[in-house]
């Protein structure tokens, strides 16, 4: 990890904030803590951060709303977000992913797992940045150097996870990839078992890229097999 990686923890649990700050600090991650959603959004707009650790159950504006507003703010929309949930319910995970979270972690958690997940979301961004070239499919163009996507003249803001997922599909354009293959390529770790999260991210990508997400032209579903990025689109 490079020195001075900056994380914003938005959580009203002072004890957890102190523990996370102390532990991550030993691993060259500087943590800023905001105790509620509105303060967290304000700090985000003023500062420069590499990752956001976002509690779901916040006083006032909850974590889901914070995530939604973060993704709707262009200057911070691409920041990786790891949501912290008090329960491990799939419903919480799905809602967070649908709103644009890159990952999730149920409380109570082992700080080492939090560190591993931070490494993973940051590594995705660095891996994508290191790749070269461009790919065009119909009116969709992916610039791997700039980590930018242009579709129908628009530049939709993708999260780090969404861009990396699209990159994996693009590198295998025309080949069907199963959920397990996509997870392996994206995570590179065994701790991710919630394979239906791929479906949520695919749905989010389609909503940003497809003219009609209900009839996708670019990212197609192959029933019982997985997903494929079309090679040719009229």
PyMOL CGO cylinders between C-alpha atoms (Angstrom):
from pymol import cmd
from pymol.cgo import CYLINDER

trace = [
    CYLINDER, 0.00, 0.00, 0.00, 1.32, 3.46, -0.78, 0.3, 1, 1, 1, 1, 1, 1,
    CYLINDER, 1.32, 3.46, -0.78, 1.89, 5.89, 2.05, 0.3, 1, 1, 1, 1, 1, 1,
    CYLINDER, 1.89, 5.89, 2.05, -0.90, 8.35, 2.88, 0.3, 1, 1, 1, 1, 1, 1,
    CYLINDER, -0.90, 8.35, 2.88, -3.81, 6.31, 1.64, 0.3, 1, 1, 1, 1, 1, 1,
    CYLINDER, -3.81, 6.31, 1.64, -6.80, 8.26, 2.95, 0.3, 1, 1, 1, 1, 1, 1,
    CYLINDER, -6.80, 8.26, 2.95, -10.00, 6.64, 4.20, 0.3, 1, 1, 1, 1, 1, 1,
    CYLINDER, -10.00, 6.64, 4.20, -13.16, 8.33, 5.44, 0.3, 1, 1, 1, 1, 1, 1,
    CYLINDER, -13.16, 8.33, 5.44, -15.11, 6.35, 8.03, 0.3, 1, 1, 1, 1, 1, 1,
    CYLINDER, -15.11, 6.35, 8.03, -18.72, 7.54, 8.37, 0.3, 1, 1, 1, 1, 1, 1,
    CYLINDER, -18.72, 7.54, 8.37, -19.95, 5.91, 11.58, 0.3, 1, 1, 1, 1, 1, 1,
    CYLINDER, -19.95, 5.91, 11.58, -21.41, 7.20, 14.84, 0.3, 1, 1, 1, 1, 1, 1,
    CYLINDER, -21.41, 7.20, 14.84, -19.78, 4.47, 16.96, 0.3, 1, 1, 1, 1, 1, 1,
    CYLINDER, -19.78, 4.47, 16.96, -16.90, 6.33, 18.63, 0.3, 1, 1, 1, 1, 1, 1,
    CYLINDER, -16.90, 6.33, 18.63, -15.31, 3.16, 19.98, 0.3, 1, 1, 1, 1, 1, 1,
    CYLINDER, -15.31, 3.16, 19.98, -15.32, 1.52, 16.55, 0.3, 1, 1, 1, 1, 1, 1,
    CYLINDER, -15.32, 1.52, 16.55, -13.93, 4.69, 15.03, 0.3, 1, 1, 1, 1, 1, 1,
    CYLINDER, -13.93, 4.69, 15.03, -11.01, 4.70, 17.44, 0.3, 1, 1, 1, 1, 1, 1,
    CYLINDER, -11.01, 4.70, 17.44, -10.26, 1.01, 16.86, 0.3, 1, 1, 1, 1, 1, 1,
    CYLINDER, -10.26, 1.01, 16.86, -10.42, 1.32, 13.06, 0.3, 1, 1, 1, 1, 1, 1,
    CYLINDER, -10.42, 1.32, 13.06, -8.31, 4.49, 13.09, 0.3, 1, 1, 1, 1, 1, 1,
    CYLINDER, -8.31, 4.49, 13.09, -5.65, 2.88, 15.26, 0.3, 1, 1, 1, 1, 1, 1,
    CYLINDER, -5.65, 2.88, 15.26, -5.52, -0.42, 13.36, 0.3, 1, 1, 1, 1, 1, 1,
    CYLINDER, -5.52, -0.42, 13.36, -5.56, 1.00, 9.84, 0.3, 1, 1, 1, 1, 1, 1,
    CYLINDER, -5.56, 1.00, 9.84, -3.06, 3.66, 10.88, 0.3, 1, 1, 1, 1, 1, 1,
    CYLINDER, -3.06, 3.66, 10.88, -0.56, 0.88, 11.60, 0.3, 1, 1, 1, 1, 1, 1,
    CYLINDER, -0.56, 0.88, 11.60, -1.00, -0.18, 7.98, 0.3, 1, 1, 1, 1, 1, 1,
    CYLINDER, -1.00, -0.18, 7.98, -0.39, 3.23, 6.40, 0.3, 1, 1, 1, 1, 1, 1,
    CYLINDER, -0.39, 3.23, 6.40, -4.05, 4.18, 5.99, 0.3, 1, 1, 1, 1, 1, 1,
    CYLINDER, -4.05, 4.18, 5.99, -4.98, 7.56, 7.47, 0.3, 1, 1, 1, 1, 1, 1,
    CYLINDER, -4.98, 7.56, 7.47, -8.56, 7.53, 8.73, 0.3, 1, 1, 1, 1, 1, 1,
    CYLINDER, -8.56, 7.53, 8.73, -10.84, 10.55, 9.11, 0.3, 1, 1, 1, 1, 1, 1,
    CYLINDER, -10.84, 10.55, 9.11, -14.05, 9.91, 11.06, 0.3, 1, 1, 1, 1, 1, 1,
    CYLINDER, -14.05, 9.91, 11.06, -17.41, 11.59, 10.50, 0.3, 1, 1, 1, 1, 1, 1,
    CYLINDER, -17.41, 11.59, 10.50, -20.16, 10.77, 13.00, 0.3, 1, 1, 1, 1, 1, 1,
    CYLINDER, -20.16, 10.77, 13.00, -23.18, 11.25, 10.72, 0.3, 1, 1, 1, 1, 1, 1,
    CYLINDER, -23.18, 11.25, 10.72, -24.14, 11.20, 7.07, 0.3, 1, 1, 1, 1, 1, 1,
    CYLINDER, -24.14, 11.20, 7.07, -24.43, 14.93, 6.44, 0.3, 1, 1, 1, 1, 1, 1,
    CYLINDER, -24.43, 14.93, 6.44, -21.06, 15.61, 8.04, 0.3, 1, 1, 1, 1, 1, 1,
    CYLINDER, -21.06, 15.61, 8.04, -19.55, 12.76, 6.04, 0.3, 1, 1, 1, 1, 1, 1,
    CYLINDER, -19.55, 12.76, 6.04, -20.79, 14.19, 2.74, 0.3, 1, 1, 1, 1, 1, 1,
    CYLINDER, -20.79, 14.19, 2.74, -19.47, 17.60, 3.70, 0.3, 1, 1, 1, 1, 1, 1,
    CYLINDER, -19.47, 17.60, 3.70, -16.03, 16.19, 4.55, 0.3, 1, 1, 1, 1, 1, 1,
    CYLINDER, -16.03, 16.19, 4.55, -15.99, 14.24, 1.29, 0.3, 1, 1, 1, 1, 1, 1,
    CYLINDER, -15.99, 14.24, 1.29, -16.63, 17.33, -0.79, 0.3, 1, 1, 1, 1, 1, 1,
    CYLINDER, -16.63, 17.33, -0.79, -13.82, 19.26, 0.95, 0.3, 1, 1, 1, 1, 1, 1,
    CYLINDER, -13.82, 19.26, 0.95, -11.15, 16.58, 1.19, 0.3, 1, 1, 1, 1, 1, 1,
    CYLINDER, -11.15, 16.58, 1.19, -9.35, 14.00, -0.93, 0.3, 1, 1, 1, 1, 1, 1,
    CYLINDER, -9.35, 14.00, -0.93, -9.98, 10.38, -0.07, 0.3, 1, 1, 1, 1, 1, 1,
    CYLINDER, -9.98, 10.38, -0.07, -9.16, 7.01, -1.60, 0.3, 1, 1, 1, 1, 1, 1,
    CYLINDER, -9.16, 7.01, -1.60, -11.93, 4.95, -0.01, 0.3, 1, 1, 1, 1, 1, 1,
    CYLINDER, -11.93, 4.95, -0.01, -15.12, 5.46, 2.02, 0.3, 1, 1, 1, 1, 1, 1,
    CYLINDER, -15.12, 5.46, 2.02, -16.17, 3.15, 4.87, 0.3, 1, 1, 1, 1, 1, 1,
    CYLINDER, -16.17, 3.15, 4.87, -19.88, 3.77, 5.31, 0.3, 1, 1, 1, 1, 1, 1,
    CYLINDER, -19.88, 3.77, 5.31, -22.12, 2.53, 8.11, 0.3, 1, 1, 1, 1, 1, 1,
    CYLINDER, -22.12, 2.53, 8.11, -25.72, 1.78, 7.13, 0.3, 1, 1, 1, 1, 1, 1,
    CYLINDER, -25.72, 1.78, 7.13, -27.35, 2.68, 10.46, 0.3, 1, 1, 1, 1, 1, 1,
    CYLINDER, -27.35, 2.68, 10.46, -26.50, 6.35, 10.92, 0.3, 1, 1, 1, 1, 1, 1,
    CYLINDER, -26.50, 6.35, 10.92, -28.41, 9.02, 12.85, 0.3, 1, 1, 1, 1, 1, 1,
    CYLINDER, -28.41, 9.02, 12.85, -30.40, 11.25, 10.52, 0.3, 1, 1, 1, 1, 1, 1,
    CYLINDER, -30.40, 11.25, 10.52, -29.32, 10.55, 6.96, 0.3, 1, 1, 1, 1, 1, 1,
    CYLINDER, -29.32, 10.55, 6.96, -28.65, 6.80, 6.76, 0.3, 1, 1, 1, 1, 1, 1,
    CYLINDER, -28.65, 6.80, 6.76, -25.84, 5.11, 4.86, 0.3, 1, 1, 1, 1, 1, 1,
    CYLINDER, -25.84, 5.11, 4.86, -28.01, 4.15, 1.90, 0.3, 1, 1, 1, 1, 1, 1,
    CYLINDER, -28.01, 4.15, 1.90, -28.95, 7.78, 1.29, 0.3, 1, 1, 1, 1, 1, 1,
    CYLINDER, -28.95, 7.78, 1.29, -25.32, 8.89, 1.74, 0.3, 1, 1, 1, 1, 1, 1,
    CYLINDER, -25.32, 8.89, 1.74, -24.24, 6.33, -0.86, 0.3, 1, 1, 1, 1, 1, 1,
    CYLINDER, -24.24, 6.33, -0.86, -26.96, 7.46, -3.27, 0.3, 1, 1, 1, 1, 1, 1,
    CYLINDER, -26.96, 7.46, -3.27, -25.97, 11.12, -2.94, 0.3, 1, 1, 1, 1, 1, 1,
    CYLINDER, -25.97, 11.12, -2.94, -22.26, 10.32, -3.18, 0.3, 1, 1, 1, 1, 1, 1,
    CYLINDER, -22.26, 10.32, -3.18, -22.80, 8.49, -6.48, 0.3, 1, 1, 1, 1, 1, 1,
    CYLINDER, -22.80, 8.49, -6.48, -24.85, 11.42, -7.77, 0.3, 1, 1, 1, 1, 1, 1,
    CYLINDER, -24.85, 11.42, -7.77, -22.04, 13.94, -7.09, 0.3, 1, 1, 1, 1, 1, 1,
    CYLINDER, -22.04, 13.94, -7.09, -19.63, 13.91, -10.07, 0.3, 1, 1, 1, 1, 1, 1,
    CYLINDER, -19.63, 13.91, -10.07, -16.47, 14.95, -8.22, 0.3, 1, 1, 1, 1, 1, 1,
    CYLINDER, -16.47, 14.95, -8.22, -16.73, 12.08, -5.74, 0.3, 1, 1, 1, 1, 1, 1,
    CYLINDER, -16.73, 12.08, -5.74, -18.90, 9.60, -7.66, 0.3, 1, 1, 1, 1, 1, 1,
    CYLINDER, -18.90, 9.60, -7.66, -16.06, 7.19, -8.50, 0.3, 1, 1, 1, 1, 1, 1,
    CYLINDER, -16.06, 7.19, -8.50, -14.79, 6.76, -4.92, 0.3, 1, 1, 1, 1, 1, 1,
    CYLINDER, -14.79, 6.76, -4.92, -14.77, 3.12, -3.75, 0.3, 1, 1, 1, 1, 1, 1,
    CYLINDER, -14.77, 3.12, -3.75, -17.39, 2.55, -1.01, 0.3, 1, 1, 1, 1, 1, 1,
    CYLINDER, -17.39, 2.55, -1.01, -17.38, -0.30, 1.50, 0.3, 1, 1, 1, 1, 1, 1,
    CYLINDER, -17.38, -0.30, 1.50, -20.65, -0.43, 3.40, 0.3, 1, 1, 1, 1, 1, 1,
    CYLINDER, -20.65, -0.43, 3.40, -20.71, -1.63, 7.01, 0.3, 1, 1, 1, 1, 1, 1,
    CYLINDER, -20.71, -1.63, 7.01, -23.91, -3.39, 7.99, 0.3, 1, 1, 1, 1, 1, 1,
    CYLINDER, -23.91, -3.39, 7.99, -25.09, -4.30, 11.49, 0.3, 1, 1, 1, 1, 1, 1,
    CYLINDER, -25.09, -4.30, 11.49, -26.56, -7.48, 10.03, 0.3, 1, 1, 1, 1, 1, 1,
    CYLINDER, -26.56, -7.48, 10.03, -25.38, -9.86, 7.37, 0.3, 1, 1, 1, 1, 1, 1,
    CYLINDER, -25.38, -9.86, 7.37, -28.79, -9.86, 5.64, 0.3, 1, 1, 1, 1, 1, 1,
    CYLINDER, -28.79, -9.86, 5.64, -28.72, -10.25, 1.88, 0.3, 1, 1, 1, 1, 1, 1,
    CYLINDER, -28.72, -10.25, 1.88, -31.37, -7.51, 1.65, 0.3, 1, 1, 1, 1, 1, 1,
    CYLINDER, -31.37, -7.51, 1.65, -28.99, -4.94, 3.12, 0.3, 1, 1, 1, 1, 1, 1,
    CYLINDER, -28.99, -4.94, 3.12, -26.22, -6.11, 0.80, 0.3, 1, 1, 1, 1, 1, 1,
    CYLINDER, -26.22, -6.11, 0.80, -28.41, -5.96, -2.28, 0.3, 1, 1, 1, 1, 1, 1,
    CYLINDER, -28.41, -5.96, -2.28, -29.73, -2.49, -1.47, 0.3, 1, 1, 1, 1, 1, 1,
    CYLINDER, -29.73, -2.49, -1.47, -26.20, -1.20, -0.90, 0.3, 1, 1, 1, 1, 1, 1,
    CYLINDER, -26.20, -1.20, -0.90, -24.92, -2.72, -4.12, 0.3, 1, 1, 1, 1, 1, 1,
    CYLINDER, -24.92, -2.72, -4.12, -27.85, -1.35, -6.08, 0.3, 1, 1, 1, 1, 1, 1,
    CYLINDER, -27.85, -1.35, -6.08, -27.02, 2.11, -4.79, 0.3, 1, 1, 1, 1, 1, 1,
    CYLINDER, -27.02, 2.11, -4.79, -23.43, 1.75, -5.99, 0.3, 1, 1, 1, 1, 1, 1,
    CYLINDER, -23.43, 1.75, -5.99, -21.44, 0.30, -3.07, 0.3, 1, 1, 1, 1, 1, 1,
    CYLINDER, -21.44, 0.30, -3.07, -18.34, -1.64, -4.15, 0.3, 1, 1, 1, 1, 1, 1,
    CYLINDER, -18.34, -1.64, -4.15, -18.30, -4.03, -1.21, 0.3, 1, 1, 1, 1, 1, 1,
    CYLINDER, -18.30, -4.03, -1.21, -19.91, -4.69, 2.17, 0.3, 1, 1, 1, 1, 1, 1,
    CYLINDER, -19.91, -4.69, 2.17, -18.86, -6.04, 5.54, 0.3, 1, 1, 1, 1, 1, 1,
    CYLINDER, -18.86, -6.04, 5.54, -21.13, -7.19, 8.36, 0.3, 1, 1, 1, 1, 1, 1,
    CYLINDER, -21.13, -7.19, 8.36, -20.53, -6.01, 11.92, 0.3, 1, 1, 1, 1, 1, 1,
    CYLINDER, -20.53, -6.01, 11.92, -18.86, -7.12, 14.09, 0.3, 1, 1, 1, 1, 1, 1,
    CYLINDER, -18.86, -7.12, 14.09, -15.89, -7.62, 11.79, 0.3, 1, 1, 1, 1, 1, 1,
    CYLINDER, -15.89, -7.62, 11.79, -12.24, -8.52, 12.14, 0.3, 1, 1, 1, 1, 1, 1,
    CYLINDER, -12.24, -8.52, 12.14, -10.10, -5.45, 11.37, 0.3, 1, 1, 1, 1, 1, 1,
    CYLINDER, -10.10, -5.45, 11.37, -7.84, -7.67, 9.25, 0.3, 1, 1, 1, 1, 1, 1,
    CYLINDER, -7.84, -7.67, 9.25, -10.79, -8.45, 6.98, 0.3, 1, 1, 1, 1, 1, 1,
    CYLINDER, -10.79, -8.45, 6.98, -11.61, -4.76, 6.67, 0.3, 1, 1, 1, 1, 1, 1,
    CYLINDER, -11.61, -4.76, 6.67, -8.00, -4.12, 5.70, 0.3, 1, 1, 1, 1, 1, 1,
    CYLINDER, -8.00, -4.12, 5.70, -8.15, -6.92, 3.11, 0.3, 1, 1, 1, 1, 1, 1,
    CYLINDER, -8.15, -6.92, 3.11, -11.30, -5.48, 1.57, 0.3, 1, 1, 1, 1, 1, 1,
    CYLINDER, -11.30, -5.48, 1.57, -9.78, -1.99, 1.42, 0.3, 1, 1, 1, 1, 1, 1,
    CYLINDER, -9.78, -1.99, 1.42, -6.74, -3.47, -0.32, 0.3, 1, 1, 1, 1, 1, 1,
    CYLINDER, -6.74, -3.47, -0.32, -9.06, -5.25, -2.76, 0.3, 1, 1, 1, 1, 1, 1,
    CYLINDER, -9.06, -5.25, -2.76, -11.09, -2.20, -3.83, 0.3, 1, 1, 1, 1, 1, 1,
    CYLINDER, -11.09, -2.20, -3.83, -7.96, -0.08, -4.18, 0.3, 1, 1, 1, 1, 1, 1,
    CYLINDER, -7.96, -0.08, -4.18, -6.20, -2.82, -6.11, 0.3, 1, 1, 1, 1, 1, 1,
    CYLINDER, -6.20, -2.82, -6.11, -9.07, -2.97, -8.59, 0.3, 1, 1, 1, 1, 1, 1,
    CYLINDER, -9.07, -2.97, -8.59, -8.61, 0.71, -9.39, 0.3, 1, 1, 1, 1, 1, 1,
    CYLINDER, -8.61, 0.71, -9.39, -4.82, 0.39, -9.76, 0.3, 1, 1, 1, 1, 1, 1,
    CYLINDER, -4.82, 0.39, -9.76, -5.16, -2.70, -11.94, 0.3, 1, 1, 1, 1, 1, 1,
    CYLINDER, -5.16, -2.70, -11.94, -7.58, -0.94, -14.24, 0.3, 1, 1, 1, 1, 1, 1,
    CYLINDER, -7.58, -0.94, -14.24, -5.35, 2.12, -14.45, 0.3, 1, 1, 1, 1, 1, 1,
    CYLINDER, -5.35, 2.12, -14.45, -2.37, -0.04, -15.44, 0.3, 1, 1, 1, 1, 1, 1,
    CYLINDER, -2.37, -0.04, -15.44, -4.15, -1.57, -18.42, 0.3, 1, 1, 1, 1, 1, 1,
    CYLINDER, -4.15, -1.57, -18.42, -3.70, -0.12, -21.88, 0.3, 1, 1, 1, 1, 1, 1,
    CYLINDER, -3.70, -0.12, -21.88, -5.76, 0.31, -25.01, 0.3, 1, 1, 1, 1, 1, 1,
    CYLINDER, -5.76, 0.31, -25.01, -9.31, 0.99, -26.05, 0.3, 1, 1, 1, 1, 1, 1,
    CYLINDER, -9.31, 0.99, -26.05, -12.22, -1.17, -27.04, 0.3, 1, 1, 1, 1, 1, 1,
    CYLINDER, -12.22, -1.17, -27.04, -15.23, -0.14, -29.12, 0.3, 1, 1, 1, 1, 1, 1,
    CYLINDER, -15.23, -0.14, -29.12, -18.48, -2.07, -29.36, 0.3, 1, 1, 1, 1, 1, 1,
    CYLINDER, -18.48, -2.07, -29.36, -21.20, -0.27, -31.28, 0.3, 1, 1, 1, 1, 1, 1,
    CYLINDER, -21.20, -0.27, -31.28, -21.58, 3.15, -29.65, 0.3, 1, 1, 1, 1, 1, 1,
    CYLINDER, -21.58, 3.15, -29.65, -19.78, 1.98, -26.50, 0.3, 1, 1, 1, 1, 1, 1,
    CYLINDER, -19.78, 1.98, -26.50, -16.10, 2.88, -26.12, 0.3, 1, 1, 1, 1, 1, 1,
    CYLINDER, -16.10, 2.88, -26.12, -13.89, 1.86, -23.20, 0.3, 1, 1, 1, 1, 1, 1,
    CYLINDER, -13.89, 1.86, -23.20, -10.62, 3.73, -22.61, 0.3, 1, 1, 1, 1, 1, 1,
    CYLINDER, -10.62, 3.73, -22.61, -8.56, 1.55, -20.27, 0.3, 1, 1, 1, 1, 1, 1,
    CYLINDER, -8.56, 1.55, -20.27, -5.84, 4.17, -19.82, 0.3, 1, 1, 1, 1, 1, 1,
    CYLINDER, -5.84, 4.17, -19.82, -8.21, 6.93, -18.73, 0.3, 1, 1, 1, 1, 1, 1,
    CYLINDER, -8.21, 6.93, -18.73, -10.62, 4.51, -17.02, 0.3, 1, 1, 1, 1, 1, 1,
    CYLINDER, -10.62, 4.51, -17.02, -13.36, 6.19, -18.98, 0.3, 1, 1, 1, 1, 1, 1,
    CYLINDER, -13.36, 6.19, -18.98, -16.43, 4.91, -20.76, 0.3, 1, 1, 1, 1, 1, 1,
    CYLINDER, -16.43, 4.91, -20.76, -18.25, 6.77, -23.53, 0.3, 1, 1, 1, 1, 1, 1,
    CYLINDER, -18.25, 6.77, -23.53, -21.62, 5.55, -24.73, 0.3, 1, 1, 1, 1, 1, 1,
    CYLINDER, -21.62, 5.55, -24.73, -23.81, 7.47, -27.15, 0.3, 1, 1, 1, 1, 1, 1,
    CYLINDER, -23.81, 7.47, -27.15, -21.65, 10.54, -26.50, 0.3, 1, 1, 1, 1, 1, 1,
    CYLINDER, -21.65, 10.54, -26.50, -22.20, 10.33, -22.72, 0.3, 1, 1, 1, 1, 1, 1,
    CYLINDER, -22.20, 10.33, -22.72, -19.60, 9.64, -20.05, 0.3, 1, 1, 1, 1, 1, 1,
    CYLINDER, -19.60, 9.64, -20.05, -21.54, 7.79, -17.35, 0.3, 1, 1, 1, 1, 1, 1,
    CYLINDER, -21.54, 7.79, -17.35, -19.78, 7.82, -13.95, 0.3, 1, 1, 1, 1, 1, 1,
    CYLINDER, -19.78, 7.82, -13.95, -18.90, 4.22, -13.06, 0.3, 1, 1, 1, 1, 1, 1,
    CYLINDER, -18.90, 4.22, -13.06, -17.78, 3.04, -9.66, 0.3, 1, 1, 1, 1, 1, 1,
    CYLINDER, -17.78, 3.04, -9.66, -14.39, 1.34, -9.40, 0.3, 1, 1, 1, 1, 1, 1,
    CYLINDER, -14.39, 1.34, -9.40, -16.13, -2.05, -9.16, 0.3, 1, 1, 1, 1, 1, 1,
    CYLINDER, -16.13, -2.05, -9.16, -18.39, -1.35, -12.13, 0.3, 1, 1, 1, 1, 1, 1,
    CYLINDER, -18.39, -1.35, -12.13, -15.47, -0.29, -14.31, 0.3, 1, 1, 1, 1, 1, 1,
    CYLINDER, -15.47, -0.29, -14.31, -13.46, -3.33, -13.32, 0.3, 1, 1, 1, 1, 1, 1,
    CYLINDER, -13.46, -3.33, -13.32, -16.41, -5.63, -14.01, 0.3, 1, 1, 1, 1, 1, 1,
    CYLINDER, -16.41, -5.63, -14.01, -16.85, -4.04, -17.43, 0.3, 1, 1, 1, 1, 1, 1,
    CYLINDER, -16.85, -4.04, -17.43, -13.11, -4.42, -18.05, 0.3, 1, 1, 1, 1, 1, 1,
    CYLINDER, -13.11, -4.42, -18.05, -13.23, -8.14, -17.26, 0.3, 1, 1, 1, 1, 1, 1,
    CYLINDER, -13.23, -8.14, -17.26, -16.15, -8.60, -19.64, 0.3, 1, 1, 1, 1, 1, 1,
    CYLINDER, -16.15, -8.60, -19.64, -14.45, -6.47, -22.30, 0.3, 1, 1, 1, 1, 1, 1,
    CYLINDER, -14.45, -6.47, -22.30, -11.19, -8.44, -22.15, 0.3, 1, 1, 1, 1, 1, 1,
    CYLINDER, -11.19, -8.44, -22.15, -13.25, -11.56, -22.84, 0.3, 1, 1, 1, 1, 1, 1,
    CYLINDER, -13.25, -11.56, -22.84, -15.67, -9.96, -25.34, 0.3, 1, 1, 1, 1, 1, 1,
    CYLINDER, -15.67, -9.96, -25.34, -17.70, -12.62, -27.11, 0.3, 1, 1, 1, 1, 1, 1,
    CYLINDER, -17.70, -12.62, -27.11, -16.98, -15.24, -24.43, 0.3, 1, 1, 1, 1, 1, 1,
    CYLINDER, -16.98, -15.24, -24.43, -19.50, -16.18, -21.76, 0.3, 1, 1, 1, 1, 1, 1,
    CYLINDER, -19.50, -16.18, -21.76, -18.20, -15.74, -18.20, 0.3, 1, 1, 1, 1, 1, 1,
    CYLINDER, -18.20, -15.74, -18.20, -19.93, -17.39, -15.25, 0.3, 1, 1, 1, 1, 1, 1,
    CYLINDER, -19.93, -17.39, -15.25, -20.58, -15.57, -11.99, 0.3, 1, 1, 1, 1, 1, 1,
    CYLINDER, -20.58, -15.57, -11.99, -17.79, -17.59, -10.40, 0.3, 1, 1, 1, 1, 1, 1,
    CYLINDER, -17.79, -17.59, -10.40, -15.31, -16.59, -13.12, 0.3, 1, 1, 1, 1, 1, 1,
    CYLINDER, -15.31, -16.59, -13.12, -16.27, -12.94, -12.74, 0.3, 1, 1, 1, 1, 1, 1,
    CYLINDER, -16.27, -12.94, -12.74, -15.89, -13.10, -8.96, 0.3, 1, 1, 1, 1, 1, 1,
    CYLINDER, -15.89, -13.10, -8.96, -12.49, -14.77, -9.27, 0.3, 1, 1, 1, 1, 1, 1,
    CYLINDER, -12.49, -14.77, -9.27, -11.31, -12.09, -11.70, 0.3, 1, 1, 1, 1, 1, 1,
    CYLINDER, -11.31, -12.09, -11.70, -12.66, -9.23, -9.60, 0.3, 1, 1, 1, 1, 1, 1,
    CYLINDER, -12.66, -9.23, -9.60, -11.83, -10.34, -6.09, 0.3, 1, 1, 1, 1, 1, 1,
    CYLINDER, -11.83, -10.34, -6.09, -8.90, -12.67, -6.31, 0.3, 1, 1, 1, 1, 1, 1,
    CYLINDER, -8.90, -12.67, -6.31, -9.84, -13.83, -2.83, 0.3, 1, 1, 1, 1, 1, 1,
    CYLINDER, -9.84, -13.83, -2.83, -11.92, -16.63, -1.37, 0.3, 1, 1, 1, 1, 1, 1,
    CYLINDER, -11.92, -16.63, -1.37, -13.89, -14.59, 1.14, 0.3, 1, 1, 1, 1, 1, 1,
    CYLINDER, -13.89, -14.59, 1.14, -16.48, -13.44, -1.41, 0.3, 1, 1, 1, 1, 1, 1,
    CYLINDER, -16.48, -13.44, -1.41, -19.29, -15.99, -1.50, 0.3, 1, 1, 1, 1, 1, 1,
    CYLINDER, -19.29, -15.99, -1.50, -22.27, -13.79, -2.33, 0.3, 1, 1, 1, 1, 1, 1,
    CYLINDER, -22.27, -13.79, -2.33, -22.20, -14.55, -6.05, 0.3, 1, 1, 1, 1, 1, 1,
    CYLINDER, -22.20, -14.55, -6.05, -25.59, -12.92, -6.73, 0.3, 1, 1, 1, 1, 1, 1,
    CYLINDER, -25.59, -12.92, -6.73, -23.88, -9.58, -6.10, 0.3, 1, 1, 1, 1, 1, 1,
    CYLINDER, -23.88, -9.58, -6.10, -22.64, -9.90, -9.68, 0.3, 1, 1, 1, 1, 1, 1,
    CYLINDER, -22.64, -9.90, -9.68, -26.25, -9.74, -10.87, 0.3, 1, 1, 1, 1, 1, 1,
    CYLINDER, -26.25, -9.74, -10.87, -26.74, -6.47, -8.98, 0.3, 1, 1, 1, 1, 1, 1,
    CYLINDER, -26.74, -6.47, -8.98, -23.61, -4.90, -10.49, 0.3, 1, 1, 1, 1, 1, 1,
    CYLINDER, -23.61, -4.90, -10.49, -24.57, -6.07, -13.98, 0.3, 1, 1, 1, 1, 1, 1,
    CYLINDER, -24.57, -6.07, -13.98, -27.98, -4.44, -13.50, 0.3, 1, 1, 1, 1, 1, 1,
    CYLINDER, -27.98, -4.44, -13.50, -26.31, -1.17, -12.42, 0.3, 1, 1, 1, 1, 1, 1,
    CYLINDER, -26.31, -1.17, -12.42, -23.96, -1.28, -15.43, 0.3, 1, 1, 1, 1, 1, 1,
    CYLINDER, -23.96, -1.28, -15.43, -26.87, -1.85, -17.79, 0.3, 1, 1, 1, 1, 1, 1,
    CYLINDER, -26.87, -1.85, -17.79, -28.76, 1.09, -16.30, 0.3, 1, 1, 1, 1, 1, 1,
    CYLINDER, -28.76, 1.09, -16.30, -25.79, 3.32, -17.11, 0.3, 1, 1, 1, 1, 1, 1,
    CYLINDER, -25.79, 3.32, -17.11, -24.77, 1.89, -20.48, 0.3, 1, 1, 1, 1, 1, 1,
    CYLINDER, -24.77, 1.89, -20.48, -27.78, 0.41, -22.22, 0.3, 1, 1, 1, 1, 1, 1,
    CYLINDER, -27.78, 0.41, -22.22, -30.35, 2.45, -24.20, 0.3, 1, 1, 1, 1, 1, 1,
    CYLINDER, -30.35, 2.45, -24.20, -32.95, 0.02, -22.84, 0.3, 1, 1, 1, 1, 1, 1,
    CYLINDER, -32.95, 0.02, -22.84, -31.66, -2.01, -19.85, 0.3, 1, 1, 1, 1, 1, 1,
    CYLINDER, -31.66, -2.01, -19.85, -34.59, -4.43, -20.24, 0.3, 1, 1, 1, 1, 1, 1,
    CYLINDER, -34.59, -4.43, -20.24, -33.34, -5.35, -23.71, 0.3, 1, 1, 1, 1, 1, 1,
    CYLINDER, -33.34, -5.35, -23.71, -29.55, -5.08, -23.37, 0.3, 1, 1, 1, 1, 1, 1,
    CYLINDER, -29.55, -5.08, -23.37, -27.45, -4.70, -26.49, 0.3, 1, 1, 1, 1, 1, 1,
    CYLINDER, -27.45, -4.70, -26.49, -23.99, -4.77, -24.90, 0.3, 1, 1, 1, 1, 1, 1,
    CYLINDER, -23.99, -4.77, -24.90, -24.05, -6.97, -21.79, 0.3, 1, 1, 1, 1, 1, 1,
    CYLINDER, -24.05, -6.97, -21.79, -26.14, -10.03, -22.51, 0.3, 1, 1, 1, 1, 1, 1,
    CYLINDER, -26.14, -10.03, -22.51, -27.33, -12.80, -20.20, 0.3, 1, 1, 1, 1, 1, 1,
    CYLINDER, -27.33, -12.80, -20.20, -26.81, -16.40, -21.26, 0.3, 1, 1, 1, 1, 1, 1,
    CYLINDER, -26.81, -16.40, -21.26, -29.33, -18.30, -19.19, 0.3, 1, 1, 1, 1, 1, 1,
    CYLINDER, -29.33, -18.30, -19.19, -27.72, -20.87, -16.91, 0.3, 1, 1, 1, 1, 1, 1,
    CYLINDER, -27.72, -20.87, -16.91, -24.22, -19.87, -17.99, 0.3, 1, 1, 1, 1, 1, 1,
    CYLINDER, -24.22, -19.87, -17.99, -23.42, -16.25, -17.16, 0.3, 1, 1, 1, 1, 1, 1,
    CYLINDER, -23.42, -16.25, -17.16, -22.82, -12.97, -18.96, 0.3, 1, 1, 1, 1, 1, 1,
    CYLINDER, -22.82, -12.97, -18.96, -21.08, -11.89, -22.16, 0.3, 1, 1, 1, 1, 1, 1,
    CYLINDER, -21.08, -11.89, -22.16, -20.11, -8.55, -23.67, 0.3, 1, 1, 1, 1, 1, 1,
    CYLINDER, -20.11, -8.55, -23.67, -21.20, -8.59, -27.31, 0.3, 1, 1, 1, 1, 1, 1,
    CYLINDER, -21.20, -8.59, -27.31, -18.43, -8.29, -29.90, 0.3, 1, 1, 1, 1, 1, 1,
    CYLINDER, -18.43, -8.29, -29.90, -20.57, -6.54, -32.46, 0.3, 1, 1, 1, 1, 1, 1,
    CYLINDER, -20.57, -6.54, -32.46, -23.54, -4.25, -31.95, 0.3, 1, 1, 1, 1, 1, 1,
    CYLINDER, -23.54, -4.25, -31.95, -25.38, -2.55, -34.82, 0.3, 1, 1, 1, 1, 1, 1,
]
cmd.load_cgo(trace, "trace")
